[in-house]
Amino acid sequence: LCLLTTSFSNAQIVSATATSLNLANAAIYVDTADFVLVKKSATLLQHDIEMVTGKKPEIVNSLVPAVKNYIIIGTGGHSKLVDALAASGTISLSSISNKWEAYLLQTINSSNAPKLLSKGISALVISGSDRRGTAYGVFELSKQIGVSPWYWWADVPVKKQSSIYINTSLKISDAPKV
């Protein structure tokens, strides 16, 4: 019998105050060229947000100016948008580069990425050093919005909320600790 435990960041992702980044009104962006695991993680996050808020976010492969809030999910080197955000200096992948299964969660907006985001757009970027790192970042967000990884197997209830606000000064990087 092998027991593997992992712990993640204790950083506060979800905010109690109403800010401009409400995940209940966000679309989930994922690049079509990214890993299958990353696309599956986006689908699982879509389901988790729906369980919490009752609203099912759309999964998109391009940014649409009509949408004002995004969750951008991507692996460095496999997501054109994440790579463009890193190249422009909007996000820095240096804290997760050359690490195994590490992830970065960072909020951005059109004022700090004017060439990449249309005016008024805010986003939570979840990027990983590899496909599992990206997935771990997504699952950390799910945990913080109140979805236990045990909800299906152990019937752990999900606390319902009409809105999920994200800390707008968020910038954390972490990796599982075994």
Sequence and secondary structure as in RCSB ss.txt:
>XXXX:A:sequence
LCLLTTSFSNAQIVSATATSLNLANAAIYVDTADFVLVKKSATLLQHDIEMVTGKKPEIVNSLVPAVKNYIIIGT
GGHSKLVDALAASGTISLSSISNKWEAYLLQTINSSNAPKLLSKGISALVISGSDRRGTAYGVFELSKQIGVSPW
YWWADVPVKKQSSIYINTSLKISDAPKV
>XXXX:A:secstr
      B      EESS  S BGGG EEEE TTS HHHHHHHHHHHHHHHHHHS    EESS  TT  EEEEEEE
TTT HHHHHHHHTTSS  TTTTT SS EEEEEEETTT TTTS TT EEEEEEESSHHHHHHHHHHHHHHTT  TT
TTTS       S  EE TT EEEE  B 
